[in-house]
């Protein structure tokens, strides 16, 4: 049997020939020589230069050439055809191995139209000269390729196969891809950038973005790494790094240098031609990359130390020790058999102390999970409904609606384009059906018409749904900003308590909690602007009747929409909550810090806090208290 071996190199050597051209020539050779027993071995984009140290498989970078050699050894193949000598090898050492195998198994070798007598000394000398020339030519190809790449980079022409926020829109006269912006993705990137520069963590941004786009849970797994990659990409500056700049950036990414402040110099940048839109300044890009590099190092270190994982409880992995900063995780502390024969377990949060000499003075180390979970339920309910930053919620609601509206418009447009395409296709199929008498063609056309008609029907139904949703979204804008935000908050609260499982509830908590710390038996929950203060010895219980009232009673809407003075508020079960505004007077902030230190032995930074909401009695702190 004849083995037809065809190959193109990964250096994109198109001067020689394409795979299809080589195959056509091989088949033509078989036809001319009346060879009917042949097999094609094809390696596309594989180097003919590389050779492995593996004695049993030195050509493992070329799987089909390896298969050809194995077939030769098993006597399946007794002759080989190639377009030219370089298709076998561009490496002298590799060539020696190949021809040694051919010689051992008495293989006939054909190059294009001629048989080669590779056993003669004359051909051996000729082959060595060819190998040397092929090696030299390979290096020239690589040099030309890299020279062109260097030129493209330094002139700002470098493109990419894909970039979030852009989509390809054909090619220009020079054959380069034309990139156009995708509005919904650009808006998402701007939001990510804004939140990160505000100091919001990647994970929290991840949950915000996924909530905004209603992304399925399974797609959230690697979302933080995606966000990190987008933030690191210099293409969003509207400029590109030169070769020298890329070299410095590579050293930084490999932790060979500590910072990239030197990249603030203009000499390392050139205006990007494929991606000219400036979404982030070079200064902010440098700042973001340095911050992410630090975050990455800390994350790697923490992952090495952490052996426990958050799984089945609201506060697991979120709650931290105020002494050693280690996390609390959910566990079943013990299970016992009661007198009546029933099993009773003690679910709790527990942390292993890591503090200097492996000692942590925190008490308690173990907390009943129900105590923490009830506090988190109260926190979630009141932080959204009462002690929220209404202006921020309004902005978030409007942003969510705008993003959804943009995405819906894009989907409607794409859907309409697809409907037009299928309608044109159906016209074409029906015309063809009218002009043919071939039963097989009729069968194929009928099947295609049926399939596309079903698809068209589905697209039209989907289009109606999207247009209906779009109209409802427009109607929402007719409400006042506060009313609109109230309904958004109401839906979020009811959804959290009634529809989400524990893991999803925990993810929502991560979205709004900056820190969740325990000092002795006192809990501080920081949202970035508000700090909530609880005492776990008070045994808080969230009254589920509040949800029914929220669903039906207008007092909630009136409270949310019209309520202005949030300084002192009462819970609906008449337990007092104190809301202290810390923005108006620094004296109050200082007084509160001293009070926490003196009465609870708590030292906590309240510099960025707007409101301190206490579910604990703070007698004597303010006048009249």
Helices and strands as residue ranges (DSSP letters): E 2-7, H 19-32, E 38-43, H 63-73, E 79-82, G 85-87, H 92-104, E 108-111, E 114-116, H 121-154, E 166-171, E 177-181, H 183-197, H 202-213, G 217-220, H 223-232, G 234-237, E 239-241, H 243-253, G 261-264, G 266-268, E 269-271, H 282-305, E 319-321, E 329-337, E 343-350, E 366-368, H 369-385, H 390-435, H 439-476, H 481-498, H 502-512, E 515-519, E 522-526, E 530-535, G 536-538, H 545-552, H 554-562, E 568-570, E 576-581, H 586-600, E 611-614
